[in-house]
Amino acid sequence: MSAGLAEIGAEDFDLEATLTCGQVFHWVREGAGWLGAVGDAPVYLEQSGGRLFVSAGAEETAARYLARYLALDHPLAEIRASFPADPAMTTAAEFCRGLRIVRQPAWECVATFITSAMKQVPHIAQISHTLRRRFGARLEWAGRELFAYPTATALARLSEAELREC
């Protein structure tokens, strides 16, 4: 593990499945982990078994915020126990084991949904990255450049042609 990363308990959690399942589109592989932005904060996440290591600062509030963002506070065992004893449901639950529903910032979630109509995940990811790169606030983590999702105000200033170029 890299020095300077805060640790969060992450039992019954699959970071890669959560970040690549089509909920969020801006996380990129970086070494043994993932680099992205949550709101306007650059974040590095790395998982080792039931532990998650995060770069967003060792402050307790940052770790709590990321645990909430990744839905690590959901009682997954309790939720799974409430499922009916049905072969199809059991198969689905096993297939998605460790996957969490991310609590993405509301504006980013809505805007990404709007841009996703009739598109496959790779195209949605491309649009998200292009919008961030062209119109989002520049962020930096360990010498790496990344971008926050553009604000509603920033996108409202653009012409239709500028948006279609993304």
C-alpha positions as CSV (number, residue, x, y, z in Angstrom):
1,M,0.0,0.0,0.0
2,S,1.1,3.5,-0.7
3,A,2.1,5.6,2.3
4,G,-0.2,8.4,3.3
5,L,-3.5,6.6,2.5
6,A,-6.3,6.5,5.0
7,E,-7.9,3.1,5.6
8,I,-11.6,2.3,5.5
9,G,-13.2,-1.1,6.3
10,A,-14.8,-2.5,3.1
11,E,-16.1,-5.9,3.9
12,D,-18.2,-7.6,1.1
13,F,-17.2,-4.9,-1.3
14,D,-15.7,-5.1,-4.8
15,L,-14.2,-1.7,-5.8
16,E,-13.5,-2.7,-9.5
17,A,-17.0,-4.1,-10.0
18,T,-18.6,-0.9,-8.5
19,L,-16.5,1.5,-10.5
20,T,-16.8,-0.4,-13.9
21,C,-20.4,-1.6,-13.9
22,G,-21.9,1.4,-15.7
23,Q,-22.9,3.7,-12.8
24,V,-19.9,6.1,-13.0
25,F,-17.7,6.7,-16.0
26,H,-14.7,8.7,-15.0
27,W,-12.6,6.4,-12.8
28,V,-9.3,5.3,-14.4
29,R,-6.8,2.6,-13.4
30,E,-3.8,4.1,-11.7
31,G,-1.2,1.6,-10.5
32,A,-2.9,-0.9,-8.1
33,G,-6.0,1.4,-7.7
34,W,-8.3,3.9,-9.3
35,L,-8.1,7.6,-9.8
36,G,-11.1,9.9,-10.1
37,A,-12.9,12.9,-8.7
38,V,-15.7,13.0,-6.2
39,G,-17.2,16.5,-6.6
40,D,-14.3,18.8,-6.9
41,A,-11.8,16.6,-5.0
42,P,-9.3,14.3,-6.6
43,V,-9.5,10.8,-5.1
44,Y,-7.3,7.7,-5.3
45,L,-8.8,4.4,-4.2
46,E,-7.1,1.1,-3.7
47,Q,-8.6,-2.2,-2.3
48,S,-6.8,-5.0,-0.5
49,G,-9.3,-7.6,0.7
50,G,-11.8,-6.1,3.1
51,R,-9.8,-2.8,3.4
52,L,-10.0,0.2,1.2
53,F,-7.2,2.8,1.1
54,V,-8.0,6.3,0.1
55,S,-6.0,9.4,-0.7
56,A,-8.6,12.1,0.0
57,G,-6.9,13.0,3.3
58,A,-6.5,11.1,6.5
59,E,-9.2,13.3,8.1
60,E,-12.0,11.3,9.5
61,T,-14.6,13.3,7.6
62,A,-13.0,12.6,4.2
63,A,-12.9,8.8,5.0
64,R,-16.6,8.9,6.2
65,Y,-17.6,10.9,3.0
66,L,-16.0,8.3,0.7
67,A,-17.4,5.4,2.7
68,R,-20.8,7.0,2.2
69,Y,-20.1,7.7,-1.5
70,L,-19.3,4.0,-2.1
71,A,-22.3,2.9,0.0
72,L,-20.1,1.0,2.5
73,D,-22.7,1.9,5.2
74,H,-25.4,-0.2,3.6
75,P,-26.0,-3.4,5.6
76,L,-25.4,-5.7,2.6
77,A,-25.7,-9.0,4.5
78,E,-29.0,-7.9,5.9
79,I,-30.2,-6.8,2.5
80,R,-29.2,-10.1,0.9
81,A,-30.9,-12.0,3.7
82,S,-34.2,-10.3,2.8
83,F,-34.1,-11.6,-0.8
84,P,-36.5,-14.5,-1.6
85,A,-35.1,-18.0,-1.8
86,D,-35.3,-18.0,-5.5
87,P,-32.7,-19.6,-7.9
88,A,-32.8,-16.6,-10.3
89,M,-32.3,-14.1,-7.4
90,T,-29.5,-16.2,-5.9
91,T,-27.7,-16.3,-9.2
92,A,-28.1,-12.5,-9.7
93,A,-26.9,-11.8,-6.1
94,E,-23.8,-14.0,-6.6
95,F,-23.0,-12.4,-10.0
96,C,-23.1,-8.9,-8.4
97,R,-21.4,-9.8,-5.1
98,G,-19.7,-6.8,-3.6
99,L,-21.2,-4.3,-6.0
100,R,-22.6,-1.2,-4.4
101,I,-24.8,1.6,-5.7
102,V,-22.6,4.7,-5.6
103,R,-24.0,7.9,-4.2
104,Q,-22.8,10.1,-7.0
105,P,-23.2,13.9,-6.7
106,A,-26.8,14.6,-7.9
107,W,-25.8,17.0,-10.7
108,E,-23.2,14.7,-12.1
109,C,-25.7,11.7,-11.9
110,V,-28.5,13.6,-13.7
111,A,-26.2,15.2,-16.4
112,T,-24.5,11.8,-17.1
113,F,-28.0,10.2,-17.4
114,I,-29.1,12.8,-19.9
115,T,-26.0,12.3,-22.0
116,S,-26.3,8.5,-21.9
117,A,-29.5,8.1,-24.0
118,M,-29.2,5.3,-26.5
119,K,-25.4,4.9,-25.9
120,Q,-23.2,2.1,-24.7
121,V,-21.0,2.4,-21.6
122,P,-17.7,3.1,-23.5
123,H,-19.4,6.0,-25.4
124,I,-20.9,7.4,-22.2
125,A,-17.5,7.2,-20.5
126,Q,-15.9,9.0,-23.5
127,I,-18.5,11.8,-23.3
128,S,-18.0,12.1,-19.5
129,H,-14.2,12.3,-19.9
130,T,-14.5,14.9,-22.7
131,L,-16.9,17.1,-20.8
132,R,-14.6,17.0,-17.8
133,R,-11.4,17.7,-19.8
134,R,-12.9,20.6,-21.7
135,F,-15.2,22.3,-19.2
136,G,-14.4,20.9,-15.7
137,A,-12.2,22.3,-13.0
138,R,-8.6,21.1,-13.3
139,L,-7.5,18.9,-10.4
140,E,-4.2,17.2,-9.6
141,W,-3.2,14.1,-7.6
142,A,0.4,13.0,-7.3
143,G,1.4,14.9,-10.4
144,R,-1.5,13.4,-12.4
145,E,-4.0,15.8,-14.0
146,L,-7.7,15.1,-13.8
147,F,-10.9,17.1,-14.0
148,A,-14.1,17.6,-11.9
149,Y,-17.4,17.2,-13.7
150,P,-18.4,20.6,-15.1
151,T,-21.0,22.6,-13.1
152,A,-24.5,23.2,-14.5
153,T,-23.5,26.9,-14.9
154,A,-20.5,25.9,-17.0
155,L,-22.5,23.7,-19.3
156,A,-25.4,26.2,-19.6
157,R,-22.9,28.7,-21.1
158,L,-22.1,26.4,-24.0
159,S,-23.7,26.3,-27.4
160,E,-25.4,23.2,-28.7
161,A,-22.6,22.8,-31.1
162,E,-20.0,22.8,-28.3
163,L,-21.9,20.2,-26.4
164,R,-22.4,18.0,-29.5
165,E,-18.6,18.0,-30.0
166,C,-18.3,16.0,-26.8
